[in-house]
Amino acid sequence: MAKGGIIGVDVGGTFTDLVMLDPDTGGIRMAKTATTLDNQAFGVLNAIAEAGVDPSAVDLIVHGTTTTTNAVLERKLAKTGLITTAGFRDILELGRRTRPQAYGMKGVFRPIIPRDLRLEVPERMDASGAVVTQLDEDAVRQAAKALVGLGCEALVIHFLHAYANPEHERRAAEIAAEVWPNSYITMGHALLSETREFERGVTAAVNASVQPILEVYIARLRKELADKGYAGDVLVMNGNGGMVSSRMVASAAAKTVMSGPASGVMAAAYTGRRAGEVNLLTYDMGGTSTDVALIRGGNPPVSNEIEIEYAMPIHVPMVDVRTVGAGGGSIASVNAAGLLEVGPESAGAEPGPICYGRGGKRPTISDANLLLGRLNPERLNSVEGGISRAAVEDIFRRDLGEPLGVDGIEAAEAVIRVANAKMAGAIRMVSLSLGADPRDFALFAFGGAGPLHAAALARELGVPRVLIPARPGITNALGCIVADLRHDFVQTINQPLDMLDIEKLHGIFEQQVRAGTDALARESISIRDIQKEFSVEMQFKGQSHVVRVPLDDGTPSREQLRSRFETEYWARFKVELAEISAVVVNINCSVIGKRDPVDLSGLIDPAGRLEEAVPVGTRSVIFDGIAHETPVYRRDTLPADVSLSGPAVIEQLDCTTLVPPGDRVEGAADGNLLIHIGAGS
């Protein structure tokens, strides 16, 4: 293969997906292998080998990893210590005085850093940045030595008002560095310069505790690739939908949390813009979970208000993705109350669903789809010999049907209905909570299992169209290829709009732009343009929530800020509060290095297309309790202008698309499919 290939590789909870693009010829190579959870680098190398790619013929590898996300969610973290302002060691544990379940009386919460590793030192700034108590440098030195003695690998310096004046944090970090055995020292203000000390502290704690893990993993991956002949850089996806050089990524490791879901949303936005669908609800159903997001005007929303689990706010900019525990491998069971539950527990890659034949014994969503005729047992990612459909049905009848008083097939239908209800709820949450009506959007369905459920979800939500990309099962890997370089900055100012120093606001934007362009210059990747995005987060005085207000440039007037805020507030809440003063809380700037566009037309080889749609067979598929003899098509052979009425099953390497009775599917740009709900003949 010609020099200049680009690889996008995404590591999910179940599968590792790879796309290789040759920009000169438009040629595509793809692979899907099992994720190697003990060392994700092996899964990446396995995918490269399966795709038949010579690493020495590759110019660039872009990598989306779940290393940091899994470490946080599973609490497999580096031992980390905290040095903080006297009297505030318990901030990370007290949080916001909420509960894991709002109306529950019990729950479990474990702070990232346990209390015995949180030490206090005398120092204090006030909220304006004026020194109230001088930093006790000897106390800092002794605290750092004590934490080293307790076996801490990483350190957080987190002072109460460092966002207003970071001098004490900087000096404390200098002192700690004298005795700390490595470079894993995180200053809270350097990662997140906002007022709220709980959110800022948790973000810094996450960063420090995953930093050693990410750096070791990236170093191992780079070495393994170099040993195979790869000489280029490895770019790592961030949760904001951009990417950064692997040489720099560990310094802000928290920004890689949720990078996998973000890459899928970036691919959806890119594909949607090319297809003329700029308003999308993205729906990514993989083997372990389902991620949903909302895209308006072709631009994915980025938020600094993401909480990835209870009391785990990571307030660095991330694509606003919501997750539910319903994936193809999600386990179905009947609880003590006799109710059917689906997820969040997953069969994962090992042993996987029952139908994979790798030792799985518990019913999953994938098994239910198999029993209903929606999946082809001969095309599953299973071991040789697999397991019979009758054996899967027996397990459904025994574990689910008997407790529920139904047979195995009816139990499988119930599993699909419950799973669809959970996923529809997540889509409603992300759309309605942002003031959007799902009926005004198209559903962008991807992931290995998304297109199987998409039409049913669209009907449930009143969404008129479903856009299925050319390669749904490897869309996250494709997002790695199409993503741009991106650096986001947040600065708290927290001033009433009427008292705001507008020149100071303009100066902060200017500093943020300079920092972003400097960061882009340090990266080794060529870009064709630099794009800047400006916004502020505002609220009415006395409120706790903020509203993001997009701006045209970095020099807004006071009147423009007021008008834009009132417009955005009305769009979100349909309320006017003209009698209450507005407050500017945070100043945000994104500096984006735009890469050359990627041609997606080769994702399906045009040479393999037939002049008309010819089914390769039929299969009995159950819809709403009724069996339909359903034609089965190979997607790679469908004509570009295909038009079919449901029911239909469309199979390809990385997923299966289901078109229910009453719907119609048509070909779209770049090999995409568009399902029109309720438009079948």
PyMOL commands that set and color helices and strands:
alter all, ss='L'
color gray80, all
select helices_A, chain A and resi 40-50+55-57+67-73+91-94+115-117+137-149+167-177+188-191+197-227+249-256+259-275+354-356+365-371+377-379+389-404+408-432+438-440+450-461+472-482+497-499+502-522+558-573+601-603+606-608+635-637+669-671
alter helices_A, ss='H'
color red, helices_A
select strands_A, chain A and resi 5-11+15-21+28-34+58-64+80-85+118-121+124-125+131-133+154-158+185-187+234-237+243-245+280-285+290-295+302-303+318-319+322-324+330-334+340-346+442-446+465-468+485-496+529-540+547-551+582-594+617-623+626-634+643-645+648-651+656-659+664-667+673-676
alter strands_A, ss='S'
color yellow, strands_A
deselect
rebuild
show_as cartoon
